Amino acid sequence: MLNLFILMLERVGLIILVAYILMNVQHFKTILTKRQLFSTKVQLIIVFSIFAIISNFTGVAISRDQVVSDQLLITLSADASLANTRALTIGVSGFIGGPVVGLSVGVISGIVRYFQGGEAAFIYVISSILIGLFSGIYGARSMRKNSYPKVKEGMIVGAVMESIQMLCILIFGGHFLASLTLVGFIAFPMILINSLGTAIFLSIIDSTLRHEEQTKAVQTHDVLQLANETLPYFRAGMHERSCTEAAKIIMRFIKVSAVSITNQERILAHVGAASDHHIPSNGILTNLSKEVLKSGKIKEAHSHDEIGCDFPGCPLEAAIVIPLRSKGATVGILKMYFTDATKLTFVERQLAEGLGNIFSSQIELGEMELQGKLLQDAEIKSLQAQVNPHFFFNAINTVSALIRVDSEKARSLLIQLSHFFRSNLQGARTNLIPLSKELEQVKAYLSLEQARFPDRYQVNIEVEDGLSEVLVPPFLVQILVENAFKHAFGSRKIDNQIWVDVTKHEQGIQVSVKDNGLGIETERLIKLGKEVVLSEKGTGSALENLNKRLISLFGESGKLQFETSTQGTAVSCTVPYREREE
């Protein structure tokens, strides 16, 4: 029995070694996080079936209570049995992949074992199927929780799985005394070895995935801290001082040999190796950088020649170059250099690409803040059409949150925010703008609000044919829509409808914004458009200032008209028909 225990220990050591190697393959670690997918189950069946077949062929041949062979076994003599680690591999497959994987591996392993022959070989088909089914059912519990059985659980259940095999030998063996003799010889070492092997296998999986999670947590923390520390510099604009400080921070967090940042024409910062000739204020040196500026696509170089630096003795051997974009245009590039080309891996590329998106968003955010400052211009104040600060900060916060989870959507919202502020700035410089421009402003505003409150509001815009070039006061529709968003619906989160209608009228063009909100109290209604009306969500000054502009432009006939009931409110005005001159 001791001899059998040592031989079985060698076999389980082989399986554990293969398992350790497998858990260091990135693809296998990745599929373990997607166990519910059909493709993953197929791959697990293939992997563990190979494990089970190896277990069968590397088993120890036994006749009654004697070890007869410990060599590679393809076939067995008619009176021989096989002690192996098959139950371990089938059990672990069920723990990891659930009933489908466990049962499939059990069937395949049992069939292979049957064709190996030996005494009552059909028993091992039955036991393999039962082990795969029971371990799969047990594993399904942990799959629903997106976890794995604990090591202690694996040890206990592993022993139970091997005990099932011993029980099958006793029940289906035919000659009870002979079966009892066999079980008495192999039961203890096989139950112990398979129990320990299952526990070790699960321990390897648990420690590997835990290490992966810890690594990702550290990387995420570093990236967030990096983004936080570089934010004020990229927001300050693309110039030498800010980019140099940002490059130093990137060097501190990322394991690279050098970091360089350029605009479209020259080097703004270079920190690290090759600083003697990659000098700020110089023109862009490398052909690789010029290609990225032209194409706007990320590129890699894995040799000095691919980088394209003509300076003799330049130590840079690899690089990844990421375009920095703002408003859809490439405004500069971020370059990460390596003096050892083997250091540039897939992980570095993914990290660099993510940082490029973050830094691009930071640059756009800086431009938005610059436009926000322009909104303080006295001319905008005189028109009282500046963006509500709460809306501005809410929009920035929304974009900030999206940068981490959906950088493309965040970029899109930043562009919409850019359009919104540009329209505010342009609108402040003229008394009348085309209706089409005003509606672009409204749509930019809606996209930002819909990002904050998905599906809370439904806005329907209807414009009568031929009116897109009619001149209207800037911010007319936008302020009325914004006012409905803020005040019409209270805390209601569904069925919030707003209708914007622009139609021809006897006296010109009628612009109407109607909602299905809660209505306006009488005492508040008589003050709207005439004086500041305090509320929980604002001062009411926007309607007052809009009304004053309308009256100033068109007289009393142009002032705001209010109609309200418990079914909603309609705010309208009449604008004289006037088209933009070509």
C-alpha positions as CSV (number, residue, x, y, z in Angstrom):
1,M,0.0,0.0,0.0
2,L,2.9,2.4,0.8
3,N,4.4,1.7,-2.6
4,L,1.1,2.4,-4.3
5,F,0.8,5.7,-2.3
6,I,4.2,6.9,-3.4
7,L,3.5,5.9,-7.1
8,M,0.1,7.7,-6.9
9,L,1.8,10.7,-5.4
10,E,4.1,10.9,-8.4
11,R,1.0,10.8,-10.8
12,V,-0.8,13.5,-9.0
13,G,2.4,15.6,-9.0
14,L,2.4,15.3,-12.8
15,I,-1.2,16.6,-13.0
16,I,-0.5,19.4,-10.6
17,L,2.6,20.4,-12.6
18,V,0.6,20.6,-15.8
19,A,-2.1,22.5,-13.9
20,Y,0.4,25.1,-12.7
21,I,1.8,25.6,-16.2
22,L,-1.7,25.9,-17.6
23,M,-2.6,28.6,-15.0
24,N,0.3,30.7,-16.3
25,V,-1.1,30.8,-19.8
26,Q,-3.0,34.0,-20.2
27,H,-5.7,32.6,-22.4
28,F,-6.6,29.9,-19.9
29,K,-6.8,32.5,-17.1
30,T,-9.0,34.7,-19.3
31,I,-11.5,31.9,-20.1
32,L,-11.9,31.1,-16.4
33,T,-13.6,34.4,-16.0
34,K,-16.1,33.5,-18.7
35,R,-17.2,30.0,-17.6
36,Q,-20.9,30.6,-18.6
37,L,-20.0,30.9,-22.3
38,F,-20.5,27.8,-24.6
39,S,-17.1,28.4,-26.2
40,T,-15.5,28.3,-22.8
41,K,-17.2,25.0,-21.9
42,V,-15.9,23.4,-25.1
43,Q,-12.4,24.5,-24.3
44,L,-12.6,23.2,-20.7
45,I,-13.9,19.9,-22.0
46,I,-11.0,19.6,-24.3
47,V,-8.4,20.6,-21.7
48,F,-9.7,18.3,-18.9
49,S,-10.3,15.4,-21.2
50,I,-6.6,15.5,-22.1
51,F,-5.9,15.6,-18.4
52,A,-8.1,12.6,-17.8
53,I,-6.6,10.6,-20.7
54,I,-3.1,11.4,-19.3
55,S,-4.4,10.1,-15.9
56,N,-5.6,6.9,-17.5
57,F,-2.3,6.2,-19.4
58,T,-0.1,7.0,-16.5
59,G,-2.0,4.9,-13.9
60,V,-0.6,2.1,-11.9
61,A,-1.6,-1.5,-12.9
62,I,-2.8,-3.7,-10.0
63,S,-3.7,-7.3,-9.8
64,R,-5.6,-8.1,-6.6
65,D,-3.4,-6.6,-3.9
66,Q,-0.2,-6.3,-5.9
67,V,1.3,-3.5,-8.1
68,V,2.2,-5.2,-11.4
69,S,3.3,-2.2,-13.5
70,D,4.0,1.5,-13.1
71,Q,4.9,2.2,-16.8
72,L,2.9,4.0,-19.4
73,L,-0.2,1.8,-19.9
74,I,-2.2,1.7,-23.2
75,T,-3.9,-1.7,-22.5
76,L,-4.3,-3.9,-19.4
77,S,-4.4,-7.6,-19.0
78,A,-7.8,-9.2,-18.4
79,D,-7.2,-9.7,-14.6
80,A,-5.6,-6.2,-13.9
81,S,-7.1,-3.0,-12.5
82,L,-5.8,0.5,-12.7
83,A,-5.1,3.0,-9.9
84,N,-5.0,6.5,-11.3
85,T,-5.9,10.2,-10.8
86,R,-8.9,10.1,-13.2
87,A,-11.4,11.0,-10.5
88,L,-9.3,14.1,-9.7
89,T,-9.4,15.5,-13.2
90,I,-13.0,14.7,-13.7
91,G,-14.0,16.2,-10.3
92,V,-12.0,19.4,-10.9
93,S,-13.6,19.8,-14.4
94,G,-17.0,19.6,-12.8
95,F,-16.1,22.1,-10.1
96,I,-14.8,24.6,-12.7
97,G,-17.2,24.1,-15.7
98,G,-20.4,22.7,-14.1
99,P,-22.5,19.7,-15.1
100,V,-22.0,19.9,-18.8
101,V,-18.2,20.0,-18.6
102,G,-18.0,17.4,-15.7
103,L,-20.3,14.9,-17.5
104,S,-18.6,15.3,-20.8
105,V,-15.1,14.8,-19.4
106,G,-16.5,11.8,-17.3
107,V,-17.9,10.2,-20.5
108,I,-14.7,10.7,-22.5
109,S,-12.5,9.5,-19.7
110,G,-14.7,6.5,-19.0
111,I,-14.7,5.4,-22.6
112,V,-10.9,5.7,-22.8
113,R,-10.6,3.7,-19.6
114,Y,-13.0,1.1,-21.0
115,F,-10.9,0.5,-24.1
116,Q,-7.8,0.1,-22.0
117,G,-9.4,-3.1,-20.8
118,G,-8.7,-4.9,-17.5
119,E,-11.0,-6.5,-15.1
120,A,-14.6,-5.3,-15.3
121,A,-13.6,-2.1,-17.2
122,F,-17.3,-1.1,-17.6
123,I,-17.3,-0.2,-13.9
124,Y,-15.1,2.8,-14.6
125,V,-17.4,4.2,-17.3
126,I,-20.2,4.2,-14.7
127,S,-18.0,5.7,-11.9
128,S,-16.6,8.4,-14.3
129,I,-20.0,9.5,-15.4
130,L,-21.3,9.7,-11.8
131,I,-18.2,11.6,-10.6
132,G,-18.6,14.1,-13.5
133,L,-22.3,14.6,-12.9
134,F,-22.1,15.0,-9.1
135,S,-19.0,17.3,-9.2
136,G,-20.6,19.4,-11.9
137,I,-23.8,19.8,-9.9
138,Y,-21.7,20.9,-6.9
139,G,-19.6,23.2,-9.1
140,A,-22.8,24.8,-10.6
141,R,-23.5,26.3,-7.1
142,S,-20.2,28.3,-7.2
143,M,-20.6,29.2,-10.9
144,R,-23.9,31.0,-10.0
145,K,-21.9,33.0,-7.5
146,N,-19.1,33.5,-10.0
147,S,-16.6,31.9,-7.6
148,Y,-14.9,28.5,-7.1
149,P,-15.2,25.9,-4.4
150,K,-12.9,26.6,-1.4
151,V,-9.8,24.5,-0.9
152,K,-11.3,22.7,2.1
153,E,-14.5,22.0,0.1
154,G,-12.4,20.6,-2.7
155,M,-10.6,18.2,-0.3
156,I,-13.8,16.9,1.1
157,V,-15.7,16.6,-2.2
158,G,-12.6,15.1,-3.8
159,A,-12.6,12.3,-1.2
160,V,-16.3,11.8,-1.8
161,M,-15.8,11.5,-5.6
162,E,-13.1,8.8,-5.2
163,S,-15.3,7.0,-2.7
164,I,-18.0,6.9,-5.3
165,Q,-15.6,5.0,-7.5
166,M,-14.8,2.5,-4.7
167,L,-18.5,2.0,-4.1
168,C,-19.0,1.3,-7.8
169,I,-16.3,-1.3,-7.7
170,L,-18.0,-3.1,-4.8
171,I,-21.5,-2.9,-6.4
172,F,-20.7,-3.8,-10.0
173,G,-17.5,-5.9,-9.5
174,G,-19.3,-9.2,-9.7
175,H,-17.1,-11.1,-7.2
176,F,-17.6,-9.3,-3.9
177,L,-14.7,-10.8,-2.1
178,A,-12.3,-10.0,-4.9
179,S,-13.7,-6.5,-5.2
180,L,-13.4,-6.0,-1.5
181,T,-9.8,-7.1,-1.6
182,L,-9.1,-4.6,-4.4
183,V,-10.8,-1.8,-2.7
184,G,-9.0,-2.6,0.6
185,F,-5.7,-2.3,-1.2
186,I,-6.4,0.9,-3.3
187,A,-9.1,2.9,-1.4
188,F,-6.9,4.7,1.2
189,P,-4.1,5.9,-1.1
190,M,-6.4,6.8,-3.9
191,I,-8.9,8.6,-1.7
192,L,-6.1,10.5,0.1
193,I,-4.2,11.3,-3.1
194,N,-7.2,12.5,-5.1
195,S,-8.5,14.5,-2.2
196,L,-5.1,16.3,-1.8
197,G,-4.7,16.7,-5.5
198,T,-8.2,18.3,-5.9
199,A,-7.4,20.7,-3.0
200,I,-4.0,21.6,-4.5
201,F,-5.5,22.1,-8.0
202,L,-8.2,24.4,-6.6
203,S,-5.6,26.2,-4.6
204,I,-3.5,26.9,-7.7
205,I,-6.6,28.3,-9.5
206,D,-7.6,30.4,-6.5
207,S,-4.1,31.9,-5.9
208,T,-3.6,32.6,-9.6
209,L,-6.9,34.4,-10.0
210,R,-6.5,36.2,-6.7
211,H,-3.0,37.4,-7.9
212,E,-4.6,38.5,-11.2
213,E,-7.2,40.5,-9.3
214,Q,-4.6,42.1,-7.0
215,T,-2.5,43.0,-10.0
216,K,-5.4,44.6,-11.8
217,A,-6.4,46.5,-8.6
218,V,-2.9,47.9,-8.3
219,Q,-2.8,48.8,-12.0
220,T,-6.2,50.4,-11.8
221,H,-5.1,52.4,-8.7
222,D,-1.9,53.5,-10.5
223,V,-3.8,54.5,-13.7
224,L,-6.4,56.5,-11.7
225,Q,-3.7,58.2,-9.6
226,L,-1.7,58.9,-12.8
227,A,-4.8,60.4,-14.4
228,N,-5.6,62.4,-11.3
229,E,-2.1,63.8,-11.1
230,T,-1.7,64.7,-14.8
231,L,-5.2,66.2,-15.0
232,P,-4.2,69.8,-14.0
233,Y,-1.3,69.8,-16.5
234,F,-3.2,68.6,-19.5
235,R,-6.1,70.9,-18.6
236,A,-3.6,73.8,-18.6
237,G,-3.0,73.2,-22.3
238,M,-0.4,71.8,-24.6
239,H,2.8,73.7,-23.8
240,E,6.3,72.9,-22.6
241,R,5.9,73.4,-18.9
242,S,2.7,71.5,-18.5
243,C,3.7,68.6,-20.8
244,T,7.1,68.3,-19.1
245,E,5.5,67.9,-15.7
246,A,3.0,65.4,-17.1
247,A,5.8,63.4,-18.7
248,K,7.6,63.2,-15.4
249,I,4.5,61.9,-13.7
250,I,4.0,59.2,-16.4
251,M,7.6,58.1,-16.0
252,R,7.0,57.7,-12.3
253,F,4.1,55.4,-12.8
254,I,4.9,53.5,-16.0
255,K,7.9,51.3,-16.5
256,V,9.3,52.9,-19.6
257,S,12.7,54.2,-20.6
258,A,11.5,57.6,-21.8
259,V,8.3,59.6,-22.3
260,S,7.8,62.3,-25.0
261,I,4.9,64.6,-25.8
262,T,4.6,66.7,-28.9
263,N,2.1,69.0,-30.6
264,Q,1.7,68.9,-34.3
265,E,5.0,70.6,-35.0
266,R,7.6,70.2,-32.3
267,I,8.7,68.3,-29.1
268,L,7.0,69.8,-26.0
269,A,8.6,67.4,-23.5
270,H,11.0,64.5,-23.4
271,V,12.0,62.8,-20.1
272,G,14.3,59.8,-19.8
273,A,16.7,58.1,-22.2
274,A,17.9,60.1,-25.3
275,S,17.2,63.4,-23.7
276,D,20.5,64.7,-25.1
277,H,19.0,65.0,-28.6
278,H,15.2,64.7,-28.2
279,I,15.1,68.2,-26.9
280,P,11.9,70.3,-26.2
281,S,11.4,73.1,-28.7
282,N,13.1,71.1,-31.4
283,G,11.2,69.9,-34.4
284,I,9.8,66.3,-34.4
285,L,12.7,64.0,-35.1
286,T,11.3,60.5,-35.8
287,N,9.5,59.3,-38.9
288,L,7.3,57.2,-36.6
289,S,5.9,60.3,-34.9
290,K,5.3,62.0,-38.2
291,E,3.3,59.0,-39.5
292,V,1.1,59.0,-36.4
293,L,0.4,62.7,-36.7
294,K,-0.6,62.1,-40.3
295,S,-2.7,59.0,-39.8
296,G,-4.1,59.6,-36.3
297,K,-3.6,55.9,-35.5
298,I,-1.6,54.3,-32.8
299,K,1.7,52.7,-34.0
300,E,4.4,50.5,-32.5
301,A,8.1,50.2,-33.3
302,H,10.2,47.2,-32.3
303,S,13.6,48.3,-33.5
304,H,15.7,51.4,-33.8
305,D,15.2,51.5,-37.5
306,E,11.4,51.5,-37.2
307,I,11.6,54.4,-34.8
308,G,13.4,56.4,-37.4
309,C,15.7,58.6,-35.3
310,D,18.7,59.6,-37.4
311,F,20.9,60.6,-34.3
312,P,24.0,58.4,-34.1
313,G,24.0,56.1,-31.0
314,C,20.4,56.8,-30.0
315,P,19.6,54.1,-27.3
316,L,15.9,53.9,-28.1
317,E,15.0,50.4,-29.4
318,A,11.2,50.3,-29.2
319,A,8.3,52.7,-29.0
320,I,4.6,53.0,-28.8
321,V,3.1,56.2,-30.2
322,I,-0.4,57.3,-29.3
323,P,-2.2,60.2,-30.9
324,L,-3.7,62.8,-28.6
325,R,-7.0,64.0,-30.0
326,S,-9.3,66.9,-29.4
327,K,-12.6,67.5,-31.1
328,G,-11.8,64.7,-33.6
329,A,-8.5,66.1,-34.7
330,T,-5.0,64.9,-33.7
331,V,-3.4,67.8,-31.7
332,G,-0.3,65.9,-30.6
333,I,1.2,62.6,-29.7
334,L,2.3,60.7,-26.6
335,K,5.4,58.5,-27.0
336,M,6.6,55.8,-24.7
337,Y,10.1,54.6,-25.5
338,F,12.0,51.4,-24.4
339,T,15.8,50.8,-24.6
340,D,15.0,47.1,-24.5
341,A,12.6,46.0,-27.3
342,T,11.4,43.0,-25.3
343,K,9.8,45.3,-22.7
344,L,7.2,46.4,-25.2
345,T,4.4,43.8,-24.8
346,F,0.7,43.6,-25.4
347,V,0.1,44.8,-21.8
348,E,2.1,48.0,-22.4
349,R,0.1,48.6,-25.7
350,Q,-3.2,48.2,-23.9
351,L,-2.1,50.5,-21.1
352,A,-0.7,53.1,-23.5
353,E,-3.9,53.1,-25.6
354,G,-6.0,53.6,-22.5
355,L,-3.8,56.5,-21.2
356,G,-4.0,58.1,-24.6
357,N,-7.8,58.1,-24.4
358,I,-7.7,59.6,-20.9
359,F,-5.2,62.3,-21.8
360,S,-7.1,63.2,-24.9
361,S,-10.2,63.6,-22.8
362,Q,-8.3,65.7,-20.3
363,I,-7.1,68.0,-23.1
364,E,-10.7,68.4,-24.3
365,L,-11.8,69.0,-20.8
366,G,-9.2,71.8,-20.6
367,E,-10.6,73.3,-23.7
368,M,-14.1,73.1,-22.3
369,E,-13.0,74.9,-19.2
370,L,-11.4,77.6,-21.3
371,Q,-14.7,78.1,-23.1
372,G,-16.4,78.0,-19.7
373,K,-14.3,80.9,-18.7
374,L,-15.2,82.8,-21.8
375,L,-18.8,82.5,-20.7
376,Q,-18.0,85.0,-18.0
377,D,-17.6,87.6,-20.8
378,A,-19.5,90.8,-20.0
379,E,-21.4,90.5,-23.3
380,I,-22.8,87.1,-22.3
381,K,-23.7,88.5,-18.9
382,S,-25.5,91.3,-20.5
383,L,-27.7,88.8,-22.4
384,Q,-28.0,86.6,-19.3
385,A,-27.5,83.5,-21.4
386,Q,-24.6,81.9,-19.6
387,V,-24.8,78.2,-18.9
388,N,-26.3,77.3,-15.5
389,P,-23.3,76.4,-13.3
390,H,-25.1,73.3,-12.0
391,F,-25.6,72.1,-15.5
392,F,-22.0,72.7,-16.3
393,F,-20.6,70.8,-13.3
394,N,-23.1,68.0,-13.7
395,A,-22.1,67.6,-17.3
396,I,-18.4,67.5,-16.4
397,N,-19.1,65.0,-13.6
398,T,-21.0,62.8,-16.1
399,V,-18.1,62.9,-18.6
400,S,-15.6,62.3,-15.8
401,A,-17.5,59.2,-14.7
402,L,-17.8,57.9,-18.3
403,I,-14.1,58.4,-19.0
404,R,-13.4,55.3,-16.8
405,V,-16.0,53.0,-18.3
406,D,-16.7,54.2,-21.8
407,S,-14.1,56.6,-23.1
408,E,-15.7,56.8,-26.6
409,K,-19.0,58.0,-25.1
410,A,-17.2,60.4,-22.9
411,R,-15.4,61.8,-25.9
412,S,-18.7,62.2,-27.7
413,L,-20.2,64.0,-24.8
414,L,-17.2,66.3,-24.6
415,I,-17.7,67.2,-28.2
416,Q,-21.3,67.9,-27.6
417,L,-20.3,70.1,-24.6
418,S,-17.9,71.9,-26.8
419,H,-20.7,72.6,-29.3
420,F,-22.9,73.7,-26.5
421,F,-20.5,76.3,-25.2
422,R,-19.5,77.4,-28.6
423,S,-23.1,78.2,-29.4
424,N,-23.5,80.1,-26.1
425,L,-20.4,82.1,-27.0
426,Q,-21.5,82.8,-30.6
427,G,-25.1,83.5,-29.5
428,A,-24.0,86.2,-27.1
429,R,-22.5,88.2,-30.0
430,T,-25.6,88.6,-32.0
431,N,-29.3,89.2,-31.4
432,L,-30.6,86.8,-33.9
433,I,-29.5,83.4,-35.2
434,P,-31.0,80.9,-37.7
435,L,-33.4,78.5,-36.2
436,S,-31.3,75.6,-37.4
437,K,-28.4,76.9,-35.3
438,E,-30.6,77.2,-32.3
439,L,-31.8,73.6,-32.7
440,E,-28.2,72.4,-32.9
441,Q,-27.7,74.0,-29.5
442,V,-30.8,72.3,-28.1
443,K,-29.7,68.9,-29.4
444,A,-26.2,69.3,-27.8
445,Y,-27.9,70.2,-24.5
446,L,-30.3,67.2,-24.8
447,S,-27.4,64.8,-25.5
448,L,-25.7,65.9,-22.3
449,E,-28.8,65.7,-20.2
450,Q,-29.8,62.3,-21.6
451,A,-26.3,61.0,-20.6
452,R,-27.0,62.2,-17.0
453,F,-30.6,60.9,-17.0
454,P,-31.0,58.1,-19.6
455,D,-34.6,57.7,-20.8
456,R,-36.0,60.1,-18.2
457,Y,-37.1,62.7,-20.8
458,Q,-38.5,62.3,-24.3
459,V,-38.2,65.4,-26.4
460,N,-40.0,65.7,-29.7
461,I,-39.1,68.5,-32.1
462,E,-41.4,69.4,-35.0
463,V,-40.5,72.3,-37.3
464,E,-42.8,73.3,-40.2
465,D,-41.2,73.0,-43.6
466,G,-39.3,76.1,-44.8
467,L,-38.6,77.6,-41.3
468,S,-35.0,76.3,-40.7
469,E,-33.4,79.6,-41.7
470,V,-35.9,81.9,-39.9
471,L,-34.0,84.1,-37.4
472,V,-34.8,83.7,-33.7
473,P,-33.2,85.1,-30.5
474,P,-30.3,82.8,-29.4
475,F,-31.1,80.4,-26.5
476,L,-34.8,80.9,-27.0
477,V,-35.7,77.2,-27.4
478,Q,-32.8,75.9,-25.2
479,I,-33.9,77.9,-22.2
480,L,-37.5,76.8,-22.5
481,V,-36.5,73.2,-22.8
482,E,-34.1,73.5,-19.9
483,N,-36.7,75.1,-17.8
484,A,-39.1,72.2,-18.5
485,F,-36.4,69.7,-17.5
486,K,-35.8,71.5,-14.2
487,H,-39.2,72.4,-13.0
488,A,-42.0,70.6,-14.9
489,F,-41.8,67.1,-13.6
490,G,-40.8,67.2,-10.0
491,S,-39.2,63.9,-8.9
492,R,-41.0,61.9,-11.6
493,K,-38.7,59.6,-13.5
494,I,-40.9,58.2,-16.3
495,D,-43.3,59.5,-18.9
496,N,-41.8,62.9,-19.0
497,Q,-42.7,64.3,-22.4
498,I,-41.7,67.6,-24.0
499,W,-42.9,68.9,-27.4
500,V,-41.1,71.6,-29.3
501,D,-43.2,73.0,-32.1
502,V,-42.3,75.8,-34.6
503,T,-45.1,76.8,-36.9
504,K,-46.1,79.7,-39.2
505,H,-48.4,82.2,-37.6
506,E,-50.3,85.2,-38.8
507,Q,-47.9,87.5,-37.1
508,G,-44.8,85.5,-37.9
509,I,-43.4,82.3,-36.3
510,Q,-44.8,80.7,-33.2
511,V,-42.4,78.8,-31.0
512,S,-44.0,76.6,-28.4
513,V,-42.5,74.3,-25.8
514,K,-45.1,72.1,-24.1
515,D,-44.7,69.4,-21.4
516,N,-47.0,66.9,-19.6
517,G,-45.7,67.9,-16.2
518,L,-47.3,68.8,-13.0
519,G,-48.3,72.3,-13.9
520,I,-47.5,75.7,-12.2
521,E,-49.1,77.1,-9.1
522,T,-51.1,80.3,-9.7
523,E,-49.0,82.5,-7.4
524,R,-45.8,81.4,-9.2
525,L,-47.3,81.7,-12.6
526,I,-48.1,85.4,-12.4
527,K,-44.5,86.1,-11.6
528,L,-42.8,84.0,-14.3
529,G,-41.0,86.0,-16.9
530,K,-41.5,89.2,-14.9
531,E,-39.3,88.8,-11.9
532,V,-36.9,86.3,-10.2
533,V,-38.9,83.3,-8.8
534,L,-37.0,81.3,-6.3
535,S,-37.3,77.5,-6.3
536,E,-35.3,74.5,-5.1
537,K,-33.7,74.1,-8.6
538,G,-33.0,77.7,-9.5
539,T,-33.9,81.4,-9.3
540,G,-36.2,81.7,-12.4
541,S,-33.9,84.4,-13.8
542,A,-33.4,82.6,-17.1
543,L,-37.1,83.1,-18.0
544,E,-37.1,86.7,-16.8
545,N,-34.1,87.5,-18.9
546,L,-35.4,85.7,-21.9
547,N,-38.7,87.6,-21.7
548,K,-36.9,90.9,-21.4
549,R,-34.9,90.2,-24.5
550,L,-38.0,89.2,-26.5
551,I,-39.8,92.3,-25.4
552,S,-36.7,94.4,-26.2
553,L,-36.5,92.9,-29.7
554,F,-40.2,92.6,-30.7
555,G,-42.2,94.6,-28.3
556,E,-45.1,93.3,-26.1
557,S,-46.3,91.0,-28.9
558,G,-43.1,89.0,-28.5
559,K,-43.3,88.3,-24.8
560,L,-43.7,84.8,-23.4
561,Q,-47.2,83.3,-23.0
562,F,-47.9,80.7,-20.3
563,E,-50.7,78.1,-20.3
564,T,-50.8,75.6,-17.4
565,S,-52.9,72.9,-15.8
566,T,-52.4,69.7,-13.9
567,Q,-51.8,68.0,-17.2
568,G,-48.8,70.2,-18.1
569,T,-47.6,73.6,-19.2
570,A,-47.1,75.3,-22.6
571,V,-44.8,78.3,-23.0
572,S,-44.8,80.1,-26.3
573,C,-43.9,83.3,-28.1
574,T,-44.3,84.8,-31.5
575,V,-41.3,85.9,-33.5
576,P,-41.6,88.1,-36.6
577,Y,-40.8,86.3,-39.8
578,R,-37.3,87.2,-40.9
579,E,-34.8,84.9,-42.8
580,R,-31.1,84.9,-42.9
581,E,-29.6,86.9,-45.7
582,E,-27.4,84.9,-48.1
